[in-house]
């Protein structure tokens, strides 16, 4: 067994390399360290207070609304008590599922191209456009989908809303995929290539497996983001007060229902809006926690634990 370099140098009659000592812990250093830790904790509390206030107030206003009828019934006629938002729940699930099916594959392929194969001017422009789309206003995407799909079809539809949400998902998934793949050591790909694996197999089976926890987290965060979008759906899905399964017809979502009921003069509809807001917050929170749990599990699985 090999001995440390310092031991070998001492046995050979040579002095070992001097080891750097940590700087002395002066009173000024201790005071500055505690001050910065205190400022960091204060900033955390300042960010936590409005978040806790929003969650607490939404819970207080929306929790009394949640019952079996809320999740299983259609909206009651205007001015009458009761009713639910089952059409909005179904519409949200359908539109987000279609957007995920359209946006995630495009984002994954674009991210793989940028990280592994993208060279030259085209790759540079693709990365630049991906960064620009990340910050583009969502209402602009809604107007684009309205012009591209709603006007030619001459009807609002859940499909056009899914296309708008998919466009919003693509840059997030693209950037996350590219960044996670770049973090994988290049030696893993070179080892697979040295064993005779083709490049596409090395990327998909070796690098993607190591980067999968971060990629899945990015996908879940993109899904959580589009689940709370309202502006694009105003120009595309439009909303409906009946349960619709045809994706080429107008369809309600929870965000549209919250928007419509929050400006309603009827207290019953305002109460339903608070309930829908609470359900939407819980849904987004569950997606974020699920992404973290799934990423942690996949990291342990890749490590062989």
Beta strands, then each sheet from edge to edge (+ up, - down):
end
